[in-house]
Amino acid sequence: MEDKDFNRIKVVLVEHKRTARWLSEALGKDPATVSKWCTNTTQPSLETLFKISESRKNMD
């Protein structure tokens, strides 16, 4: 099986027609930080992942 980067944050944003800018505003984070998460340059902390999951509830 071929190794592929998989970024669940980016996938969920696309599935719910949301942008990284929307997520950055929802979390109070810099848009550049969220962009780095979406490109797998860096990863959010566990605390931030929890906040992302809470923000996801507001996507629907």
Contacts in CASP RR format, 6 or more apart in sequence:
PFRMAT RR
TARGET T0000
AUTHOR 0000-0000-0000
METHOD contacts of the structure
MODEL  1
MEDKDFNRIKVVLVEHKRTARWLSEALGKDPATVSKWCTNTTQPSLETLF
KISESRKNMD
5 40 0 8 1.000
7 37 0 8 1.000
7 38 0 8 1.000
7 39 0 8 1.000
7 40 0 8 1.000
9 23 0 8 1.000
9 37 0 8 1.000
9 38 0 8 1.000
9 44 0 8 1.000
9 52 0 8 1.000
10 20 0 8 1.000
10 38 0 8 1.000
10 39 0 8 1.000
12 56 0 8 1.000
12 59 0 8 1.000
13 19 0 8 1.000
13 20 0 8 1.000
13 22 0 8 1.000
13 23 0 8 1.000
13 38 0 8 1.000
16 56 0 8 1.000
16 59 0 8 1.000
16 60 0 8 1.000
18 59 0 8 1.000
20 31 0 8 1.000
20 34 0 8 1.000
20 35 0 8 1.000
20 37 0 8 1.000
20 38 0 8 1.000
21 31 0 8 1.000
21 34 0 8 1.000
23 29 0 8 1.000
23 34 0 8 1.000
23 52 0 8 1.000
23 55 0 8 1.000
24 30 0 8 1.000
24 31 0 8 1.000
24 33 0 8 1.000
24 34 0 8 1.000
26 55 0 8 1.000
26 58 0 8 1.000
27 34 0 8 1.000
27 48 0 8 1.000
27 51 0 8 1.000
27 52 0 8 1.000
27 55 0 8 1.000
29 48 0 8 1.000
33 42 0 8 1.000
36 42 0 8 1.000
37 43 0 8 1.000
37 44 0 8 1.000
44 52 0 8 1.000
END
